[in-house]
Amino acid sequence: MPIAFDSARSRPGGRNLADLLAAGPLPLETALRYATEIATTLREMHDDGRAHGSIEPQNIYIKSGSVVLVTPERRGYTDPLDDLAGFGSVLYAMLTGKPPGEELRLVPAKPPVMKGPAAVRAAATRLAERCLTAERETAPELQKILTEVRLLHVMSKQFQPDAATLFAVPAAPPAPTSFPPTLPLEVFAGKAQPLINPPIVTPIAAPDANSATPDAMPPAEGAPPTSTPGDNSPQTVRARGSHSRPVLQDVMCPKCRGYHVRLSRPRTRFERILNLFGIGIHRCHRCFYRYIPVLGRKIVRKPK
């Protein structure tokens, strides 16, 4: 945003800062924005070897959102330290709505624990007090003051309410979540699975003593064999496939000396050739040792 300064002969347009402060302190974000522009103007003047010498609310005008400093007409040497003290006085007035008086602390006390905009306003007030009480040997540079004011200005923007947030229509409460009814369960093979379409149970009439019961009648030719629940479950099929080859009777594993030896499926071309000659591959299901019963050696695949 452009910052300007004019001489006292030509009064710029806009509102005077003293008239604005007559109504009370400025909002935190507005006060720090004006302070940032004032500090930027003073830094540029000091870099050019000049000093303002009269930083007061009466010499500051707000025009189209920008700050205009009125340069007084004076002759002789102007102490740059007066600009630092004047900046602290204007910043203190914008934050509190009154000029610094006897209540001003000579040494800033240890700040209490604050949060939110109150902490930012307290930090800006302590900065103004440091500028007012600065001595020539320990006075901070304007560039350091400008950096600190800019940081406080950025922090104050985080607590500014957004217009969209102020006038936003509250959202409707979410609709209650409905869950489907609990499905009946059928337990088989150690697992419980829900029935998507539960069967309709039809009551069976008492059998007649003179007629043959359905259970006693032989199954029709070509009818699928009856099975009990759980015979075709994934767990039962997997268990049946893992033990499809029976345990060889009186065959001891040459490694663990256990009687858990079964015929193993051929894995290599060499093993398939042995199967053609009637030589099977044995595998112990206890120590997983695979061997040829004729040679008694373990068969290991060589890495390619």
PAKOLMAR-881798 format. One record per residue: residue in one letter; x, y, z of N, C-alpha, C, CB in turn. Coordinates in steps of 0.02 Angstrom, whole numbers, padded with zeros to 5 digits, always signed. Glycine has a CB too. Example, Ala and Ser with C-alpha at 12.3 -4.5 7.8 and 13.67 -1.06 7.14 Angstrom:
2
A+00660-00284+00390+00615-00225+00390+00660-00165+00390+00565-00224+00452 S+00642-00112+00354+00684-00053+00357+00645+00002+00394+00704-00030+00286 
This chain:
304
M+00043-00059+00000+00000+00000+00000+00045+00062+00000-00048+00000+00061 P+00032+00113-00042+00076+00170-00045+00074+00212+00018+00059+00214-00104 I+00132+00239+00036+00139+00281+00095+00169+00347+00073+00184+00247+00150 A+00144+00403+00097+00167+00468+00074+00176+00514+00132+00118+00499+00023 F+00212+00569+00120+00219+00621+00170+00222+00688+00133+00283+00611+00215 D+00185+00737+00161+00180+00803+00131+00205+00855+00180+00107+00819+00109 S+00213+00913+00155+00235+00969+00197+00175+00998+00233+00270+01023+00156 A+00189+01040+00282+00135+01069+00322+00095+01120+00284+00163+01100+00386 R+00122+01147+00230+00085+01197+00192+00025+01167+00155+00131+01231+00141 S+00033+01106+00131-00022+01074+00094-00051+01018+00137+00003+01046+00025 R-00109+01030+00164-00143+00980+00205-00175+00927+00160-00196+01012+00251 P-00157+00865+00168-00186+00814+00124-00258+00800+00144-00146+00749+00128 G-00294+00770+00098-00362+00752+00113-00365+00690+00157-00401+00739+00049 G-00426+00673+00178-00434+00616+00223-00449+00638+00293-00371+00573+00222 R-00454+00589+00338-00469+00604+00408-00406+00607+00448-00517+00551+00437 N-00406+00651+00495-00348+00659+00539-00350+00603+00592-00348+00729+00573 L-00291+00576+00608-00288+00522+00657-00311+00544+00726-00217+00494+00662 A-00299+00607+00743-00322+00632+00808-00398+00631+00813-00296+00703+00820 D-00433+00646+00757-00506+00643+00758-00530+00571+00766-00535+00673+00694 L-00495+00523+00736-00515+00453+00743-00504+00429+00815-00475+00409+00695 L-00450+00451+00847-00436+00428+00915-00482+00461+00966-00364+00443+00933 A-00517+00515+00946-00563+00547+00993-00622+00500+01009-00590+00613+00964 A-00637+00454+00964-00692+00407+00975-00670+00345+01014-00722+00386+00910 G-00605+00338+01028-00581+00281+01065-00526+00245+01028-00638+00233+01080 P-00502+00189+01056-00447+00152+01024-00469+00121+00958-00421+00097+01071 L-00422+00111+00914-00436+00080+00850-00438+00004+00856-00383+00101+00797 P-00470-00029+00810-00465-00103+00810-00393-00126+00805-00506-00133+00752 L-00379-00184+00832-00310-00208+00837-00278-00214+00769-00308-00276+00872 E-00312-00244+00720-00282-00253+00654-00272-00186+00619-00327-00297+00610 T-00319-00138+00628-00312-00072+00597-00254-00033+00628-00378-00032+00605 A-00248-00036+00694-00194+00001+00728-00126-00025+00706-00202-00005+00804 L-00118-00091+00702-00054-00119+00682-00040-00107+00608-00052-00194+00697 R-00092-00103+00566-00081-00088+00495-00057-00016+00487-00146-00099+00455 Y-00088+00031+00523-00064+00100+00519+00006+00106+00548-00112+00147+00557 A+00020+00070+00602+00087+00073+00632+00140+00046+00584+00088+00034+00697 T+00122-00007+00546+00170-00034+00497+00186+00017+00443+00142-00098+00466 E+00136+00054+00418+00148+00104+00367+00188+00162+00394+00083+00128+00338 I+00174+00183+00456+00212+00238+00485+00285+00219+00494+00182+00260+00553 A+00297+00158+00520+00366+00135+00531+00403+00128+00464+00367+00069+00568 T+00368+00108+00411+00400+00102+00346+00421+00171+00320+00353+00069+00296 T+00378+00222+00329+00395+00289+00306+00455+00317+00345+00335+00336+00314 L+00456+00307+00410+00512+00332+00450+00577+00296+00432+00497+00323+00525 R+00573+00231+00418+00633+00195+00399+00662+00221+00334+00618+00120+00393 E+00617+00237+00285+00641+00264+00222+00671+00334+00231+00584+00267+00171 M+00642+00374+00274+00669+00441+00286+00738+00437+00320+00621+00483+00329 H+00745+00392+00368+00810+00386+00402+00863+00358+00356+00803+00341+00464 D+00843+00314+00309+00892+00288+00261+00917+00343+00215+00861+00232+00219 D+00875+00395+00203+00896+00452+00162+00932+00505+00202+00836+00482+00127 G+00942+00493+00266+00977+00542+00307+00932+00597+00333+01032+00573+00270 R+00868+00588+00334+00821+00638+00359+00782+00610+00418+00772+00660+00303 A+00752+00654+00456+00710+00637+00513+00647+00680+00512+00748+00645+00580 H+00592+00652+00535+00529+00689+00535+00527+00739+00592+00469+00641+00541 G+00538+00716+00652+00543+00761+00710+00478+00778+00744+00575+00822+00689 S+00420+00761+00714+00356+00778+00746+00303+00725+00728+00332+00849+00722 I+00314+00665+00753+00266+00611+00743+00212+00616+00797+00301+00541+00746 E+00155+00645+00778+00098+00654+00822+00035+00637+00784+00095+00726+00850 P-00020+00620+00820-00083+00605+00785-00108+00663+00743-00137+00586+00835 Q-00092+00726+00762-00115+00784+00723-00080+00789+00656-00104+00848+00763 N-00022+00758+00648+00016+00761+00586+00008+00698+00544+00089+00773+00601 I-00041+00657+00559-00052+00594+00523-00123+00595+00496-00040+00532+00568 Y-00129+00581+00431-00194+00579+00398-00204+00511+00366-00200+00636+00345 I-00267+00489+00367-00287+00425+00337-00325+00442+00273-00330+00381+00386 K-00295+00422+00216-00324+00439+00152-00330+00376+00110-00282+00494+00115 S-00392+00354+00096-00405+00295+00055-00369+00233+00081-00385+00308-00018 G-00366+00228+00147-00334+00170+00177-00259+00176+00184-00349+00111+00137 S-00228+00227+00158-00156+00237+00165-00142+00291+00216-00124+00254+00097 V-00082+00290+00243-00061+00338+00294-00018+00391+00262-00022+00302+00352 V-00034+00455+00276+00003+00512+00249+00030+00551+00308-00042+00557+00204 L+00097+00560+00310+00129+00599+00362+00141+00670+00338+00196+00566+00383 V+00122+00717+00380+00133+00788+00365+00200+00808+00394+00075+00833+00393 T+00246+00830+00352+00313+00849+00374+00312+00921+00398+00365+00839+00318 P+00330+00934+00460+00330+01003+00484+00387+01042+00453+00335+01004+00562 E+00377+01109+00450+00429+01153+00425+00470+01178+00484+00399+01213+00384 R+00530+01152+00490+00575+01173+00543+00645+01175+00516+00570+01125+00604 R+00685+01215+00548+00754+01223+00528+00799+01196+00584+00771+01297+00513 G+00859+01179+00564+00906+01153+00612+00906+01076+00613+00889+01180+00682 Y+00940+01049+00663+00949+00977+00668+00888+00945+00700+01013+00960+00709 T+00867+00889+00672+00811+00850+00699+00838+00784+00724+00755+00838+00646 D+00826+00769+00788+00853+00708+00818+00812+00648+00795+00852+00713+00896 P+00843+00597+00765+00805+00537+00745+00774+00501+00804+00849+00489+00707 L+00802+00511+00865+00772+00477+00923+00702+00504+00938+00817+00486+00984 D+00689+00567+00917+00622+00594+00927+00570+00556+00884+00620+00668+00910 D+00591+00533+00825+00544+00494+00784+00526+00427+00817+00574+00481+00715 L+00575+00396+00850+00562+00333+00884+00514+00343+00942+00627+00302+00909 A+00525+00396+00981+00479+00410+01037+00411+00430+01012+00508+00465+01081 G+00408+00469+00957+00343+00488+00929+00305+00428+00902+00353+00539+00875 F+00341+00382+00871+00308+00321+00846+00278+00282+00904+00357+00277+00807 G+00316+00275+00960+00289+00240+01018+00228+00274+01047+00342+00234+01071 S+00228+00341+01047+00171+00378+01073+00108+00368+01030+00187+00453+01078 V+00117+00370+00963+00060+00360+00918+00034+00288+00923+00079+00376+00846 L+00079+00239+00926+00057+00170+00931+00020+00158+00997+00117+00122+00927 Y+00044+00188+01051+00011+00181+01116-00059+00211+01114+00053+00213+01172 A-00066+00269+01081-00131+00302+01077-00179+00262+01034-00123+00373+01049 M-00155+00232+00979-00201+00193+00937-00225+00130+00972-00166+00173+00872 L-00183+00101+01018-00202+00040+01053-00246+00053+01114-00141+00003+01074 T-00235+00109+01148-00271+00123+01211-00323+00178+01204-00221+00142+01264 G-00319+00219+01151-00366+00275+01143-00347+00337+01180-00433+00253+01164 K-00289+00340+01212-00267+00399+01249-00191+00404+01244-00290+00395+01323 P-00165+00464+01250-00092+00471+01246-00059+00443+01308-00073+00545+01236 P+00005+00426+01303+00040+00399+01362+00046+00453+01415+00109+00373+01343 G+00034+00433+01477+00038+00480+01533+00078+00451+01590-00032+00499+01557 E+00056+00466+01650+00093+00443+01709+00086+00368+01720+00068+00481+01771 E+00034+00338+01691+00025+00266+01701+00074+00225+01660-00046+00246+01684 L+00113+00258+01618+00161+00222+01576+00217+00195+01620+00190+00267+01521 R+00233+00131+01612+00287+00100+01650+00354+00118+01619+00278+00024+01653 L+00401+00136+01662+00468+00151+01637+00504+00088+01614+00509+00187+01690 V+00493+00032+01649+00523-00032+01631+00466-00081+01619+00572-00058+01687 P+00459-00109+01560+00403-00156+01547+00407-00216+01594+00404-00180+01474 A+00351-00230+01627+00349-00286+01673+00344-00351+01634+00289-00280+01721 K+00355-00406+01670+00350-00471+01639+00278-00484+01618+00375-00527+01686 P+00265-00498+01555+00196-00504+01532+00162-00565+01562+00193-00508+01455 P+00097-00558+01579+00061-00617+01603+00047-00665+01546-00005-00596+01637 V+00022-00723+01565+00007-00775+01515-00059-00756+01482+00002-00846+01548 M-00057-00740+01417-00116-00721+01379-00119-00762+01315-00116-00645+01362 K-00178-00763+01286-00189-00798+01223-00235-00756+01179-00219-00868+01235 G-00230-00767+01114-00275-00734+01067-00258-00661+01056-00344-00741+01091 P-00309-00621+01038-00297-00549+01024-00270-00511+01084-00361-00517+01001 A-00288-00532+01145-00263-00497+01204-00187-00502+01208-00294-00524+01267 A-00158-00559+01190-00086-00567+01191-00052-00523+01139-00067-00641+01180 V-00083-00518+01079-00054-00476+01026-00057-00402+01046-00091-00487+00959 R-00113-00381+01075-00120-00311+01096-00070-00295+01153-00192-00297+01120 A-00060-00342+01199-00012-00330+01253+00059-00325+01226-00016-00387+01305 A+00076-00367+01177+00143-00364+01147+00153-00299+01110+00154-00423+01100 A+00102-00274+01074+00108-00210+01039+00114-00152+01088+00048-00199+00994 T+00078-00156+01145+00084-00103+01195+00153-00102+01226+00031-00113+01250 R+00183-00160+01239+00251-00161+01265+00301-00134+01215+00270-00233+01285 L+00288-00146+01150+00332-00118+01099+00329-00042+01099+00313-00145+01029 A+00268-00015+01107+00262+00058+01111+00298+00086+01172+00188+00078+01113 E+00294+00053+01229+00329+00075+01289+00404+00072+01281+00307+00033+01349 R+00429+00022+01245+00501+00018+01233+00525+00075+01190+00519-00049+01200 C+00484+00094+01140+00503+00151+01098+00502+00216+01138+00457+00156+01038 L+00454+00224+01183+00449+00286+01222+00506+00292+01273+00383+00288+01258 T+00528+00238+01301+00579+00239+01354+00649+00224+01328+00561+00191+01408 A+00658+00221+01262+00723+00203+01234+00773+00260+01245+00717+00187+01159 E+00834+00242+01262+00889+00289+01269+00934+00286+01208+00929+00275+01333 R+00976+00336+01200+01015+00342+01140+01063+00283+01132+01054+00407+01141 E+01092+00258+01187+01140+00204+01182+01107+00137+01168+01181+00200+01246 T+01046+00128+01192+01012+00063+01185+00950+00066+01141+00993+00037+01253 A+00942+00119+01103+00881+00125+01061+00882+00074+01005+00876+00197+01032 P+00827+00038+00994+00826-00010+00939+00822+00025+00871+00766-00058+00946 E+00845-00008+00820+00842+00020+00753+00771+00016+00726+00890-00017+00705 L+00755+00062+00680+00688+00064+00652+00672+00002+00611+00680+00126+00609 Q+00724-00028+00581+00711-00089+00543+00688-00146+00589+00775-00110+00505 K+00717-00150+00649+00696-00200+00697+00625-00186+00721+00744-00203+00757 I+00610-00122+00734+00542-00104+00754+00492-00121+00699+00538-00029+00772 L+00510-00106+00637+00465-00121+00580+00452-00195+00573+00494-00093+00515 T+00504-00235+00582+00496-00308+00577+00449-00334+00631+00563-00343+00582 E+00455-00308+00691+00413-00331+00746+00341-00310+00736+00439-00305+00813 V+00331-00249+00710+00262-00226+00698+00229-00266+00643+00262-00151+00680 R+00267-00282+00591+00239-00323+00537+00218-00392+00562+00290-00330+00481 L+00259-00421+00605+00242-00487+00632+00179-00484+00674+00300-00513+00675 L+00172-00432+00715+00111-00425+00755+00050-00413+00711+00119-00367+00805 H+00060-00377+00657+00004-00365+00610-00019-00430+00578+00024-00315+00556 V+00027-00472+00559+00009-00536+00530-00028-00580+00581+00071-00573+00503 M-00004-00579+00643-00037-00618+00695-00108-00593+00709+00004-00617+00759 S-00118-00527+00705-00185-00500+00718-00235-00519+00665-00182-00424+00724 K-00211-00531+00603-00257-00551+00550-00286-00620+00562-00221-00550+00483 Q-00252-00661+00600-00277-00728+00613-00339-00728+00658-00223-00771+00645 F-00349-00674+00694-00406-00670+00740-00462-00627+00713-00384-00644+00808 Q-00456-00604+00649-00508-00564+00619-00565-00609+00595-00480-00522+00562 P-00627-00598+00614-00683-00639+00590-00695-00627+00516-00747-00625+00630 D-00705-00680+00480-00719-00676+00409-00792-00658+00398-00701-00742+00373 A-00804-00617+00345-00873-00597+00330-00916-00658+00312-00875-00546+00273 A-00886-00705+00277-00923-00765+00259-00942-00806+00321-00883-00809+00211 T-00898-00803+00372-00912-00839+00434-00967-00806+00475-00849-00846+00476 L-00968-00738+00473-01017-00702+00513-01088-00712+00486-01000-00628+00515 F-01095-00712+00419-01162-00714+00389-01177-00783+00360-01167-00662+00335 A-01139-00832+00377-01151-00899+00351-01212-00931+00385-01088-00944+00360 V-01251-00965+00346-01310-01000+00373-01286-01065+00405-01363-01014+00317 P-01305-01079+00466-01283-01141+00498-01307-01202+00459-01307-01145+00570 A-01264-01250+00452-01281-01310+00415-01332-01352+00453-01217-01352+00400 A-01373-01386+00415-01424-01429+00446-01390-01488+00479-01475-01453+00393 P-01419-01511+00534-01388-01570+00568-01392-01630+00523-01423-01584+00635 P-01343-01673+00527-01344-01734+00484-01401-01780+00501-01278-01771+00490 A-01426-01813+00451-01481-01861+00461-01457-01920+00502-01509-01885+00393 P-01500-01946+00543-01480-02004+00584-01464-02064+00540-01535-02022+00635 T-01413-02099+00558-01391-02158+00521-01434-02218+00539-01317-02173+00534 S-01461-02250+00488-01503-02309+00499-01463-02371+00479-01569-02305+00458 F-01470-02422+00518-01434-02485+00507-01485-02539+00489-01393-02505+00569 P-01467-02586+00445-01513-02641+00428-01524-02687+00487-01487-02681+00368 P-01579-02722+00487-01592-02768+00543-01539-02824+00545-01662-02798+00537 T-01531-02850+00604-01482-02903+00614-01503-02967+00578-01472-02917+00689 L-01457-02997+00540-01472-03058+00503-01462-03119+00548-01428-03063+00441 P-01501-03172+00536-01490-03233+00575-01423-03265+00558-01547-03284+00562 L-01396-03301+00604-01330-03331+00597-01336-03406+00593-01284-03310+00654 E-01292-03436+00555-01287-03508+00551-01215-03528+00566-01311-03535+00482 V-01204-03567+00615-01137-03586+00637-01119-03652+00606-01133-03589+00714 F-01061-03655+00572-01036-03717+00544-00961-03712+00537-01070-03732+00476 A-00928-03767+00546-00855-03773+00539-00818-03722+00581-00835-03765+00465 G-00845-03707+00640-00810-03661+00685-00817-03588+00667-00739-03678+00688 K-00856-03570+00615-00865-03502+00594-00939-03485+00593-00833-03490+00525 A-00954-03420+00600-01022-03396+00597-01029-03350+00538-01042-03360+00663 Q-01074-03366+00492-01085-03326+00432-01158-03309+00428-01061-03363+00369 P-01173-03246+00407-01244-03226+00402-01276-03257+00341-01250-03150+00399 L-01340-03273+00348-01379-03300+00292-01414-03242+00258-01430-03354+00317 I-01398-03232+00193-01429-03177+00158-01504-03189+00148-01395-03166+00090 N-01521-03249+00128-01591-03268+00120-01605-03328+00166-01608-03286+00045 P-01627-03316+00226-01637-03372+00272-01693-03417+00246-01654-03346+00343 P-01684-03482+00251-01735-03528+00226-01798-03527+00269-01708-03599+00224 I-01852-03540+00236-01916-03542+00271-01925-03613+00297-01975-03521+00224 V-01931-03619+00362-01938-03685+00393-02011-03705+00393-01910-03685+00467 T-02025-03761+00361-02093-03787+00357-02100-03844+00408-02110-03812+00285 P-02149-03839+00452-02156-03893+00501-02173-03959+00467-02211-03876+00552 I-02140-04012+00490-02150-04079+00462-02201-04116+00505-02082-04118+00460 A-02249-04144+00470-02302-04181+00506-02274-04245+00534-02361-04195+00459 A-02305-04269+00586-02283-04332+00618-02291-04389+00569-02323-04346+00683 P-02241-04432+00562-02247-04487+00514-02299-04538+00536-02178-04522+00505 D-02329-04568+00486-02379-04620+00499-02344-04686+00510-02429-04626+00440 A-02369-04723+00557-02338-04787+00574-02343-04836+00516-02369-04817+00636 N-02397-04832+00476-02407-04878+00421-02370-04859+00358-02479-04885+00407 S-02349-04796+00353-02315-04774+00292-02240-04768+00306-02343-04706+00267 A-02202-04776+00253-02129-04772+00259-02108-04699+00265-02093-04805+00199 T-02062-04687+00309-02037-04619+00319-01991-04600+00262-01999-04613+00387 P-01985-04535+00248-01940-04514+00194-01868-04534+00207-01944-04439+00184 D-01849-04537+00271-01780-04555+00286-01766-04627+00270-01764-04541+00359 A-01818-04669+00276-01808-04739+00263-01807-04756+00190-01861-04779+00298 M-01831-04711+00149-01834-04724+00077-01764-04714+00048-01885-04678+00042 P-01744-04757+00002-01677-04749-00029-01677-04688-00074-01657-04812-00068 P-01619-04656-00082-01616-04597-00126-01627-04617-00197-01549-04561-00119 A-01658-04571-00233-01671-04584-00304-01606-04587-00343-01717-04530-00334 E-01608-04624-00399-01548-04632-00439-01531-04566-00473-01558-04689-00492 G-01467-04546-00469-01445-04483-00499-01452-04423-00454-01482-04470-00561 A-01484-04432-00394-01492-04376-00349-01426-04362-00315-01547-04390-00297 P-01410-04298-00301-01346-04281-00268-01346-04309-00197-01335-04205-00266 P-01289-04331-00175-01285-04358-00107-01299-04304-00055-01217-04391-00094 T-01331-04325-00003-01346-04279+00051-01282-04264+00091-01401-04307+00098 S-01278-04203+00116-01219-04183+00155-01242-04145+00216-01171-04139+00112 T-01202-04149+00266-01216-04113+00328-01190-04042+00323-01184-04149+00388 P-01217-03995+00363-01193-03926+00360-01119-03922+00378-01234-03882+00407 G-01083-03888+00337-01011-03878+00349-00967-03920+00306-00997-03892+00420 D-00996-03968+00267-00954-04011+00226-00921-03973+00169-00995-04068+00198 N-00956-03923+00143-00930-03885+00086-00905-03815+00106-00983-03878+00033 S-00894-03804+00170-00869-03739+00192-00796-03730+00169-00874-03732+00268 P-00772-03668+00160-00703-03657+00139-00652-03687+00188-00689-03583+00133 Q-00668-03685+00252-00620-03712+00300-00614-03788+00294-00640-03693+00371 T-00673-03821+00282-00671-03894+00276-00637-03916+00212-00741-03922+00279 V-00651-03879+00157-00619-03897+00093-00544-03887+00097-00648-03855+00036 R-00522-03833+00129-00450-03821+00135-00417-03874+00178-00438-03752+00165 A-00450-03893+00233-00421-03945+00276-00419-04013+00240-00460-03951+00341 R-00473-04027+00200-00474-04091+00165-00420-04093+00111-00542-04102+00134 G-00406-04035+00078-00354-04034+00027-00284-04041+00056-00358-03970-00011 S-00273-04017+00116-00207-04022+00146-00191-04093+00169-00200-03974+00203 H-00242-04134+00181-00231-04203+00203-00260-04252+00153-00262-04214+00273 S-00259-04234+00089-00287-04279+00039-00246-04342+00030-00294-04243-00028 R-00181-04338+00047-00138-04397+00041-00131-04429+00110-00068-04379+00011 P-00148-04492+00117-00146-04524+00183-00075-04533+00209-00182-04592+00181 V-00069-04542+00274-00004-04555+00306+00019-04625+00288-00009-04546+00383 L+00081-04632+00268+00109-04697+00251+00120-04737+00316+00176-04690+00212 Q+00096-04797+00316+00101-04839+00376+00173-04866+00383+00050-04897+00373 D+00197-04864+00445+00262-04892+00464+00319-04862+00424+00261-04967+00456 V+00313-04799+00404+00367-04765+00368+00393-04710+00414+00343-04735+00298 M+00456-04714+00431+00486-04667+00479+00528-04616+00440+00530-04705+00532 C+00524-04554+00462+00564-04501+00432+00637-04510+00451+00538-04430+00454 P+00684-04510+00403+00754-04520+00420+00785-04461+00457+00794-04534+00358 K+00748-04404+00461+00778-04346+00493+00753-04337+00565+00762-04283+00453 C+00686-04336+00575+00659-04326+00642+00636-04390+00675+00601-04278+00639 R+00639-04446+00639+00619-04511+00666+00545-04512+00685+00661-04528+00727 G+00506-04473+00650+00434-04473+00664+00396-04509+00611+00409-04402+00671 Y+00335-04531+00627+00292-04568+00582+00237-04522+00556+00262-04631+00617 H+00257-04469+00520+00210-04422+00490+00227-04412+00417+00213-04355+00527 V+00246-04465+00384+00269-04462+00314+00210-04473+00268+00325-04514+00301 R+00204-04430+00217+00154-04435+00165+00188-04430+00097+00098-04381+00174 L+00152-04453+00046+00176-04443-00022+00169-04370-00042+00137-04489-00071 S+00220-04344-00073+00221-04274-00093+00211-04269-00168+00287-04241-00073 R+00178-04215-00190+00167-04204-00261+00234-04185-00295+00115-04148-00272 P+00244-04208-00356+00307-04191-00391+00309-04116-00407+00314-04231-00456 R+00366-04087-00396+00375-04016-00408+00420-04000-00467+00403-03984-00346 T+00465-04045-00482+00513-04033-00536+00504-04086-00590+00586-04033-00510 R+00536-04075-00646+00534-04123-00701+00566-04189-00681+00568-04096-00763 F+00620-04186-00642+00653-04246-00618+00606-04287-00574+00717-04228-00580 E+00568-04255-00532+00522-04291-00488+00465-04323-00528+00494-04244-00434 R+00442-04289-00582+00390-04319-00623+00416-04382-00658+00365-04268-00675 I+00480-04380-00680+00508-04440-00711+00512-04498-00662+00579-04425-00739 L+00530-04483-00598+00531-04536-00547+00463-04564-00535+00560-04509-00482 N+00411-04522-00538+00343-04548-00529+00323-04595-00585+00294-04490-00525 L+00349-04583-00645+00334-04628-00701+00362-04698-00689+00361-04599-00767 F+00418-04701-00653+00449-04766-00638+00425-04794-00571+00525-04758-00636 G+00374-04764-00542+00346-04790-00481+00383-04770-00418+00343-04864-00484 I+00428-04721-00422+00464-04697-00363+00432-04632-00341+00541-04687-00379 G+00401-04631-00283+00369-04572-00257+00415-04531-00213+00307-04591-00218 I+00396-04470-00201+00433-04424-00158+00398-04421-00091+00439-04352-00190 H+00436-04434-00038+00408-04433+00029+00420-04364+00061+00439-04489+00073 R+00371-04345+00102+00377-04281+00138+00350-04289+00208+00338-04224+00101 C+00391-04272+00257+00371-04277+00327+00333-04214+00346+00434-04286+00374 H+00272-04222+00372+00231-04165+00392+00247-04141+00462+00158-04184+00388 R+00300-04167+00490+00322-04144+00556+00381-04097+00550+00339-04204+00600 C+00432-04118+00510+00492-04075+00501+00497-04050+00430+00555-04114+00520 F+00448-04066+00385+00446-04044+00315+00508-04066+00276+00440-03967+00313 Y+00532-04124+00291+00590-04152+00256+00566-04191+00196+00633-04196+00303 R+00589-04176+00135+00571-04210+00074+00631-04252+00051+00549-04160+00018 Y+00616-04314+00033+00672-04358+00014+00646-04413-00032+00706-04388+00077 I+00694-04444-00067+00679-04501-00110+00690-04565-00068+00723-04502-00175 P+00641-04606-00061+00649-04664-00015+00704-04711-00036+00584-04702-00010 V+00722-04714-00100+00774-04760-00122+00842-04735-00101+00772-04770-00198 L+00853-04669-00110+00918-04641-00095+00923-04614-00023+00934-04585-00143 G+00866-04596+00006+00867-04570+00074+00898-04501+00080+00903-04617+00118 R+00895-04462+00026+00926-04395+00028+00872-04342+00017+00982-04388-00027 K+00885-04286+00043+00839-04230+00036+00848-04197-00031+00849-04179+00092 I+00794-04180-00065+00796-04148-00130+00789-04073-00120+00741-04176-00178 V+00837-04035-00142+00837-03962-00135+00841-03931-00203+00896-03937-00091 R+00800-03880-00216+00802-03844-00280+00863-03799-00281+00738-03803-00291 K+00900-03803-00335+00958-03759-00342+00934-03692-00371+01012-03791-00389 P+00961-03636-00343+00940-03571-00369+00966-03562-00440+00967-03514-00325 K+00924-03529-00481+00942-03516-00551+00990-03457-00555+00879-03503-00594 
